[in-house]
């Protein structure tokens, strides 16, 4: 499955939910700029979920070894173009996705028509972390535990260090709600082969679980003065318990994407997303993002013919386009990675999805 996406500067805004800077609590690191709903009921609900997770993890520069050299030596130190960077969005199913194998194949060119990849950004949903998570407390909310199918789920902090990548990990919810279970949390992560900056976390409005979108700037060693930013969002799968959970979820997701819209950069922006859209591209949340980005969407079905969940959105100058593929291998997750890159519009073979 291959499609081309055309990114265009500018967007259309609609009136979003009122968002404001979030107050400091145990799960909100001062090194991240926080935003969240202004509604007091949302605040109370989010605080209970916040109490069950640890603080974000920020490793804003690629890891170095004891001698001060990068763990993975870059192939070049010359200035980068945005065309040299590959963007990946992937739900890794609470650490079941084998990141080591995926990155090995990506670097070798197995996922990019034989062309090795030296520079990339990974936008991962359902990353899991098993350290520095607070002990279980009755007052803290937690999600139903998603058990790892693999013998050992991959800890996002460990794997980022092993691969020598920069990391922003922001947990959304505790993975399990019992003192008998190992203390883990799960959330979204951004990993890159170059430094990351200006991390922003946005707690989303909703009625059920705590969801946190994250944004960051890519500190590329580039001659271009134009900044490039990335975002990562994972929306609610179900609606509030008092309504039909599935049929009531579409309006919740629409409200969540409208909440993050004012915080997204106007140009030079890539958004990785698991939108949990039961009705696929026809849902209001997807249509809203398409309007903001004025671009078509690359997506993958976790079960062919049933649901379209995963997306990559691009917004760049009109002379640039984006090409996307879906990896044939799921690498142990229940989602397939989406792989995209920016190309000059005149060299892009524009195809309808």
C-alpha positions in Angstrom: 0.0 0.0 0.0 1.6 3.2 -1.2 0.2 6.7 -1.3 1.5 10.3 -1.7 0.5 13.1 0.5 0.6 16.8 -0.5 1.3 19.2 2.3 0.2 22.8 1.9 0.9 25.8 4.2 -2.0 27.4 6.1 -5.1 25.8 7.7 -8.6 26.5 8.8 -9.4 26.9 12.5 -12.7 26.2 14.2 -13.5 27.2 17.8 -11.6 24.7 20.1 -12.3 23.7 23.7 -10.8 26.1 26.2 -7.3 24.9 27.1 -5.0 26.4 29.7 -1.5 25.7 31.2 -1.8 22.7 33.6 -0.9 23.0 37.2 2.1 21.1 38.6 1.3 17.6 40.0 3.4 14.5 40.6 3.2 13.3 37.0 3.9 16.7 35.3 7.6 17.5 35.0 8.5 21.2 35.1 10.8 20.6 32.1 7.8 20.1 29.9 5.2 22.7 29.0 1.8 21.4 30.0 -1.6 22.3 28.7 -5.0 20.8 29.6 -8.8 21.4 29.8 -9.9 24.4 31.8 -13.1 22.6 32.9 -12.9 21.7 36.6 -14.5 18.2 36.1 -11.8 17.4 33.5 -9.2 18.7 35.9 -10.4 16.5 38.7 -10.6 13.4 36.5 -7.1 14.0 35.1 -5.6 14.5 38.5 -6.7 11.0 39.6 -5.1 9.4 36.5 -2.0 11.6 37.0 -1.5 10.1 40.4 -1.0 6.6 39.0 1.9 7.4 36.6 5.5 8.5 36.8 7.0 11.7 35.5 8.0 12.1 31.8 11.4 11.0 30.6 13.5 13.5 28.6 16.7 12.4 26.9 16.8 15.3 24.5 20.1 14.5 22.8 21.1 11.1 21.4 22.9 9.0 24.0 26.7 8.9 24.2 28.9 6.3 25.7 31.6 6.6 28.3 34.0 8.2 25.8 31.6 10.9 24.8 30.8 9.4 21.4 27.4 8.6 20.1 26.2 5.0 20.8 25.3 4.7 17.1 27.8 6.8 15.0 25.9 8.9 12.4 26.9 8.2 8.8 27.5 11.9 8.2 27.8 15.1 10.1 27.0 17.3 7.2 24.0 19.5 7.3 20.7 17.7 6.8 17.8 18.4 4.6 14.3 17.5 5.7 14.3 15.1 2.7 17.0 13.0 4.6 14.7 12.3 7.5 12.2 9.4 7.6 9.1 9.7 9.8 7.4 6.7 11.5 4.1 6.5 13.3 3.5 3.2 15.1 1.3 1.8 17.9 3.8 -0.7 19.6 1.1 -2.4 21.7 2.5 -1.9 25.2 6.0 -2.8 24.2 5.2 -5.9 22.0 6.5 -4.1 18.9 10.2 -5.2 18.4 11.8 -1.8 18.1 15.3 -3.2 17.8 14.3 -5.3 14.8 12.4 -2.5 13.2 15.2 0.0 13.5 17.7 -2.5 12.2 15.6 -3.1 9.1 15.0 0.7 8.7 18.7 1.5 8.9 19.5 -1.3 6.5 17.0 0.0 3.9 14.8 -3.1 4.1 11.7 -0.8 4.5 12.7 1.9 2.0 13.4 0.1 -1.3 16.9 -0.7 -0.4 18.0 2.8 0.5 19.6 2.8 4.0 18.1 5.3 6.5 20.5 7.3 8.7 18.1 9.8 10.2 14.6 9.2 11.5 11.9 10.2 13.9 9.7 7.6 15.6 6.3 8.6 16.9 5.1 5.7 19.1 1.8 5.1 20.8 1.3 2.6 23.7 5.0 2.7 24.7 5.4 1.2 28.1 7.8 2.0 31.0 8.5 -0.2 34.0 10.6 2.0 36.2 10.1 5.1 38.3 6.3 4.4 38.4 4.7 5.1 41.8 3.4 2.3 44.0 -0.3 1.5 43.6 -2.6 3.9 45.5 -6.4 3.5 45.8 -7.0 7.1 45.0 -5.2 6.8 41.7 -7.0 5.8 38.5 -5.6 3.1 36.2 -6.5 1.5 32.9 -7.2 -2.2 32.4 -3.9 -3.8 32.1 -2.9 -4.8 28.5 -0.7 -7.9 28.9 2.3 -8.2 26.6 2.2 -11.1 24.1 5.9 -11.2 24.1 7.8 -12.8 26.9 9.2 -9.4 27.9 7.6 -6.1 26.9 10.2 -3.7 25.7 10.7 -0.8 28.1 10.8 2.5 26.0 13.6 4.0 28.2 15.8 1.0 27.9 15.4 0.6 24.1 16.0 4.2 23.4 19.3 4.1 25.3 20.3 0.8 23.6 19.6 2.4 20.2 21.3 5.6 21.1 18.3 7.8 20.4 17.0 11.0 21.9 13.6 10.4 23.7 10.6 12.2 25.0 8.2 9.8 26.8 5.0 11.1 28.5 2.9 8.5 30.2 -0.9 8.8 29.8 -2.1 6.1 32.2 -1.2 3.4 34.6 -1.1 0.0 32.9 -3.3 -1.9 35.4 -5.2 -1.0 38.5 -4.1 -3.4 41.2 -1.4 -3.6 43.9 -0.8 -7.2 42.7 0.4 -6.1 39.3 3.9 -4.9 38.4 4.0 -1.1 38.4 4.1 0.1 34.8 2.7 3.0 32.8 2.0 3.5 29.1 1.8 6.5 26.9 3.3 8.2 23.8 7.0 8.7 22.9 9.0 10.5 20.3 12.5 9.1 19.5 15.0 10.6 17.0 18.6 10.3 15.8 19.2 13.9 16.5 18.4 16.3 19.4 14.8 17.2 20.3 13.7 20.5 21.9 10.7 22.5 23.3 8.7 19.5 24.6 4.9 20.2 25.0 2.4 17.9 26.6 -1.4 18.3 26.1 -3.9 16.5 28.4 -6.9 15.9 26.3 -10.6 16.4 27.3 -12.7 13.3 27.6 -14.8 11.1 29.8 -12.7 8.0 30.3 -9.0 7.4 30.2 -6.3 10.1 30.4 -4.8 10.8 27.0 -1.7 13.1 26.5 -0.6 14.4 23.1 3.1 15.5 22.8 4.9 17.9 20.5 8.6 18.7 20.0 10.9 20.5 17.7 13.5 18.7 15.7 17.0 20.2 16.2 18.4 19.2 12.8 22.0 20.0 11.9 20.6 21.9 8.9 21.4 25.0 6.9 17.8 25.9 6.8 16.5 28.4 9.4 12.9 27.0 9.2 12.1 24.9 12.2 10.5 21.4 11.8 8.2 20.0 14.5 6.5 16.7 15.2 3.5 15.6 17.2 2.1 12.3 18.5 -1.5 11.7 19.5 -3.5 8.7 20.6 -7.2 9.3 21.0 -9.9 7.5 23.0 -11.3 4.3 21.6 -14.5 4.4 23.5 -17.0 7.0 24.6 -18.4 7.6 28.1 -19.8 4.6 30.0 -23.2 6.3 30.4 -23.7 6.2 26.6 -23.1 3.7 23.9 -19.3 3.3 24.2 -18.6 2.8 20.6 -21.2 5.1 19.0 -20.6 7.8 21.5 -16.8 7.8 20.9 -16.7 9.7 17.6 -17.8 13.0 19.2 -15.1 12.5 22.0 -12.4 12.1 19.4 -13.6 15.2 17.5 -13.4 17.2 20.7 -9.9 15.9 21.4 -8.4 16.8 18.0 -10.0 20.3 18.2 -8.3 20.7 21.6 -4.8 20.1 20.2 -5.2 22.2 17.0 -4.3 25.6 18.5 -1.0 24.2 19.8 0.1 22.7 16.5 2.7 24.6 14.4 1.3 26.3 11.3 4.0 24.9 8.9 6.8 22.3 8.7 4.9 19.9 10.9 4.4 16.1 10.9 1.8 14.4 13.1 1.8 10.7 13.9 -1.6 9.5 15.2 -3.5 6.5 16.3 -7.0 8.1 16.1 -8.9 5.0 17.1 -11.4 5.9 14.4 -13.9 3.1 14.3 -15.4 4.6 11.2 -12.1 5.4 9.5 -11.5 8.5 7.4 -15.2 9.4 7.4 -15.1 10.3 11.1 -15.3 13.9 12.1 -11.9 13.8 13.8 -10.2 12.6 10.6 -12.0 15.1 8.5 -11.1 17.9 10.9 -7.4 17.0 10.7 -7.5 16.7 6.9 -8.9 20.3 6.9 -6.1 21.5 9.1 -3.4 19.9 7.1 -5.1 20.1 3.7 -3.6 16.8 2.9 -4.6 13.2 2.2 -4.0 10.6 4.9 -2.0 7.4 4.9 -3.6 4.8 7.1 -3.5 1.1 7.9 -6.2 -1.3 9.1 -5.3 -3.4 12.2 -7.8 -5.9 10.9 -8.4 -5.8 7.2 -11.8 -4.5 6.3 -12.8 -3.5 9.8 -11.1 -0.4 11.1 -8.8 2.3 9.9 -6.8 3.6 12.9 -3.4 4.9 12.1 -2.4 8.1 10.3 0.5 10.3 9.2 -0.2 14.0 8.5 2.2 16.4 6.9 2.1 20.2 6.5 5.0 21.7 4.5 5.6 24.3 1.8 3.7 23.7 -1.5 6.9 22.7 -3.3 7.2 19.7 -1.0 5.2 16.5 -1.0 5.2 13.4 1.2 5.4 9.7 0.3 4.2 7.0 2.6 4.2 3.3 2.9 2.8 0.8 5.4 5.3 -1.8 6.6 4.2 -5.4 5.7 5.7 -6.7 9.0 4.0 -5.7 12.3 7.1 -6.7 14.3 5.0 -8.2 17.0 2.5 -5.4 17.5 -1.1 -5.5 16.5 -0.5 -2.4 14.3 1.8 -2.0 11.3 4.3 0.9 11.2 3.6 3.8 8.9 6.7 5.2 7.1 6.8 8.6 5.5 9.3 11.0 4.0 9.4 14.4 2.4 10.3 14.8 -1.3 10.3 17.7 -3.8 6.9 18.0 -5.3 8.2 17.9 -8.9 9.9 14.6 -8.3 7.0 12.9 -6.4 5.0 10.4 -8.4 1.5 11.6 -7.2 -0.8 8.7 -6.8 -4.3 8.5 -5.5 -4.6 6.2 -2.4 
